[in-house]
C-alpha cells in the first residue's frame, strides 16, 4: 500500500508538470498509464484487500491464504491490468499523449473517469465489508481507520471530478496542478499512517500495557468464538492475571511480566483491577488464540 503511494507520487509529479518533460519524461503512456493510473488503482485495491482479509478471517472464519484469498486479489489486478493495457493499445487518438507546445501530458476524460470508477467501486466494496464487520468492537481499530480512509478517498475523487468539470483548463494553471499533487500526497501518507501510527507508537513506548489491553479486548469481543476457527494458523497464548501480595509470587511464575516465550506461552503478571481476579482468589489462566494474520499494507 505504501509502495503504491510512493510510485503514485512519482507519476503525479510527471502528470502535473512538476518535472520538465524532456527525453525519457516525455513517454506519457509510461508515466500516466503504467505509473500513475496503475498505482492509483493498486492503492485502492490494497485498501480493499486489507478489508477483505479481515472479513475473511473474522466474518468467514477462513485463512488468509489459499484460493479464497488469492482469487479476489488476482481478479482485482487483472482488471487494473486490462484497463491500463486497453488505454496503452488504443488506436486512433490515444487517451494519453504528449503535447509538445506546452510540454505536458494530456489525459482524456473517459480514461480519467474509468480510473475514478474503479477507485469508487473499490471504496464502495470497502463500505460493504465494514458493515459486515460491525460486530467486531474491540479486537482491532480497523472500523474507525477504514471510515477515515474512505472519507479521504471519496474527498479525493470529488476534488478530481470538480477540477475537471468546473476548471477544465486547470492543467495550464500551475497553482491548481500543485494543489492536486499536494492533496494526493497528503491523502496517501495520512491513510497509511492512520493504520501504522497507533500500533507502532504503543509497541515501542507502552509494549506491556498495549499487550495486556489487546488480550483483554480479545476476551470481551462479541465474536470470540471465531478465534477457535483459525487454530491452524494461530498460536495459543495463556495469560495469567493475578494480584501480587509479596515478591515470592513473582519467583513462581515461569516467565517475567511481558516476556514472550517463542513457541510457548505468554504469562503476564498484572496489577489489573478486580474485574479480572478478585483479591484473595487464586488466579487462573485465561486462554486466547492470538490471530497472526498477514494484512496487506
ABEGO torsion letter per residue (X at the ends): XAAAAAAAAAAAAAAAGABBBBEAAABAAAAAAAAAAAAAAAAAAAAAAAAAAAAAAAAAGBBABEAAAAAAAAAAAAAAAAAAAAAAABBEBBABBBBAAAGBBBBBAAAAAAAAAAAAAAAAAAAAAAAAAAABAAABAAAAAAAAAAAAAAAAAAAAAAAAAABAAAAABAAAAAAAAAAAAAAAAAAAAAAAAAAAAAAAABAAAAAAAAAAAAAABAAAAAAAAAAAABBBBBBBBBBBABAAAAAABABBBGBBBBGBBBBBBBABBAAABBBGBBBBBBBBBBBBBBBBX
